[in-house]
């Protein structure tokens, strides 16, 4: 949230170059966050699929976790 205040101040002061640099940094942070979430859901999905295969059974909670990871 602090970045938005800094961006506002940069724009109000006419410092467009630094504002654009900050926008690029925010974009990269957003991409990293999305990749981290995808990786996390992928790990959850694999763990539950391995559990199902190893125990040769399914539970409702595993099915829900798998469904949430795939959404």
WOQUI-V634846 format. One record per residue. N is the residue number from 0. RES is the residue in one letter. SS is DSSP state (helix for helix, strand for strand, loop for the rest). D_CENTER is the distance of its C-alpha to the mean C-alpha in Angstrom with 1 decimal. Layout:
BEGIN
n:N res:RES ss:SS d_center:D_CENTER
n:N res:RES ss:SS d_center:D_CENTER
END
This chain:
BEGIN
n:0 res:X ss:loop d_center:16.9
n:1 res:X ss:helix d_center:19.5
n:2 res:X ss:helix d_center:18.4
n:3 res:X ss:helix d_center:19.4
n:4 res:X ss:helix d_center:22.8
n:5 res:X ss:helix d_center:23.3
n:6 res:X ss:helix d_center:22.5
n:7 res:X ss:helix d_center:25.0
n:8 res:X ss:helix d_center:27.6
n:9 res:X ss:helix d_center:27.3
n:10 res:X ss:helix d_center:27.8
n:11 res:X ss:helix d_center:30.7
n:12 res:X ss:loop d_center:32.3
n:13 res:X ss:loop d_center:32.2
n:14 res:X ss:loop d_center:30.1
n:15 res:X ss:helix d_center:28.2
n:16 res:X ss:helix d_center:27.6
n:17 res:X ss:helix d_center:25.7
n:18 res:X ss:helix d_center:23.8
n:19 res:X ss:helix d_center:22.7
n:20 res:X ss:helix d_center:21.6
n:21 res:X ss:helix d_center:19.5
n:22 res:X ss:helix d_center:17.9
n:23 res:X ss:helix d_center:17.1
n:24 res:X ss:helix d_center:15.5
n:25 res:X ss:helix d_center:13.3
n:26 res:X ss:helix d_center:12.4
n:27 res:X ss:helix d_center:11.5
n:28 res:X ss:helix d_center:9.4
n:29 res:X ss:helix d_center:7.4
n:30 res:X ss:helix d_center:7.4
n:31 res:X ss:helix d_center:6.6
n:32 res:X ss:helix d_center:3.4
n:33 res:X ss:helix d_center:2.9
n:34 res:X ss:helix d_center:5.3
n:35 res:X ss:helix d_center:4.8
n:36 res:X ss:helix d_center:3.6
n:37 res:X ss:helix d_center:6.3
n:38 res:X ss:helix d_center:8.4
n:39 res:X ss:helix d_center:8.5
n:40 res:X ss:helix d_center:9.6
n:41 res:X ss:helix d_center:11.8
n:42 res:X ss:helix d_center:13.5
n:43 res:X ss:helix d_center:14.2
n:44 res:X ss:helix d_center:15.6
n:45 res:X ss:helix d_center:17.8
n:46 res:X ss:helix d_center:19.0
n:47 res:X ss:helix d_center:20.2
n:48 res:X ss:helix d_center:21.8
n:49 res:X ss:helix d_center:23.6
n:50 res:X ss:helix d_center:24.8
n:51 res:X ss:helix d_center:26.2
n:52 res:X ss:helix d_center:27.9
n:53 res:X ss:helix d_center:29.4
n:54 res:X ss:helix d_center:30.7
n:55 res:X ss:loop d_center:31.6
n:56 res:X ss:loop d_center:30.7
n:57 res:X ss:loop d_center:28.0
n:58 res:X ss:loop d_center:27.0
n:59 res:X ss:helix d_center:25.7
n:60 res:X ss:helix d_center:22.9
n:61 res:X ss:helix d_center:21.8
n:62 res:X ss:helix d_center:22.0
n:63 res:X ss:helix d_center:19.9
n:64 res:X ss:helix d_center:17.2
n:65 res:X ss:helix d_center:17.4
n:66 res:X ss:helix d_center:17.4
n:67 res:X ss:helix d_center:14.3
n:68 res:X ss:helix d_center:12.5
n:69 res:X ss:helix d_center:13.9
n:70 res:X ss:loop d_center:13.3
END
